[in-house]
């Protein structure tokens, strides 16, 4: 499984596979760190957001772990 990249609610969003599930994260326009998405928000990534390539994501928002914070580690 690969990480999926989105533009959603005017900000970056990702869907990252972890173990047996997927975890969605987003940064609000006024926020500076990742927020864990609810299942409804993840569904909305696909409905109201736009799936984009990793390179498009990096051009629009920056590189995770460089210009953007690292994604949270789920244990």
C-alpha positions in Angstrom: 0.0 0.0 0.0 1.1 3.5 -0.8 0.5 6.9 0.8 -2.2 8.8 -1.1 -2.0 12.6 -1.4 -4.8 15.1 -1.6 -5.7 18.7 -1.7 -8.7 19.1 0.7 -10.3 22.1 2.3 -7.6 24.4 0.8 -4.8 22.4 2.5 -2.8 19.2 2.3 -4.2 15.8 3.3 -2.7 12.3 3.1 -4.0 8.8 3.6 -1.2 6.7 5.0 -1.4 2.9 5.3 -0.4 1.7 8.8 -0.6 -2.0 9.8 -4.1 -3.3 8.9 -5.7 0.1 8.4 -5.2 3.5 6.9 -4.8 6.8 8.8 -5.8 10.1 7.3 -4.2 13.4 8.3 -4.7 17.0 7.2 -3.4 20.4 8.0 -6.0 23.2 8.3 -5.4 26.5 6.5 -4.7 28.2 9.9 -2.9 25.1 11.3 0.8 24.2 11.5 0.6 20.5 12.3 -1.2 17.4 11.2 -4.6 16.5 12.6 -5.9 13.0 12.6 -8.9 12.7 10.3 -12.1 11.1 11.3 -13.5 8.3 9.0 -16.0 10.9 7.6 -13.2 13.4 6.9 -11.2 10.7 5.1 -14.3 9.9 2.9 -14.5 13.6 2.2 -10.9 13.6 0.9 -12.3 11.5 -2.0 -15.6 13.4 -2.4 -14.7 17.1 -2.0 -10.9 16.9 -2.2 -8.7 16.0 -5.2 -6.3 13.1 -5.3 -3.0 14.4 -6.6 0.4 12.8 -7.3 3.2 13.0 -4.7 5.1 15.5 -7.0 2.0 17.7 -7.3 1.5 17.6 -3.6 5.1 18.6 -3.0 4.9 21.5 -5.5 1.7 22.8 -3.8 2.4 22.3 -0.2 6.1 21.2 0.3 7.8 18.0 1.4 6.7 16.1 4.4 9.5 16.1 7.0 11.0 19.2 5.4 8.6 22.1 4.6 5.8 20.2 6.3 5.9 18.5 9.7 6.6 14.7 9.8 3.4 12.6 10.0 2.6 11.4 13.4 3.8 7.9 14.3 1.0 5.5 15.1 1.8 2.7 17.4 
